[in-house]
Amino acid sequence: MDEKVIVYTSTYCQYCSQVKKFLGERNVEFEERNIDKDEKYGEELWNTGMRSVPVTLIGETKILGFNQIQLNQALAARV
């Protein structure tokens, strides 16, 4: 079973846009949690120990920023 993919973003974050585009191009379904639009998402993000966006959660894997290698590895491992 595929693990859920969650991307924590903010509205004007260039790297967040790159992560979303990267996932979209690979037809990966993900839930976007914009910390600017809902402060509970900011709190969730803070509780993961991360302090900036984008953060992509794939199962137990946390990926900070737009790191294509880590994203590809985590996506490959979830199948």
C-alpha positions, 0 to 999 in steps of 0.5 A, a space after each residue: 500500500 502506498 504511504 500518504 504523502 504530505 507537503 507542508 508549504 507556505 504561500 510564496 515559497 519557491 521551493 514549495 512550488 518546485 516540490 509540488 510540481 515534481 510530485 505532480 509530474 510523477 503523478 504522486 497524490 499528495 496533501 498540501 498543508 499550507 502553514 499560511 492558510 491554517 496555523 494548525 499546520 504550522 503547529 504540526 510542522 513545528 511539532 515534527 522538529 522542522 522549522 522551515 518549508 517545504 517539508 515533505 512527509 512520505 511515511 516516516 521519512 521527512 524531507 526538508 527543502 526540494 531535494 530530488 534525490 531524497 524525494 525519489 528514494 523515498 517515493 521508490 521505497 514506499 511502493 
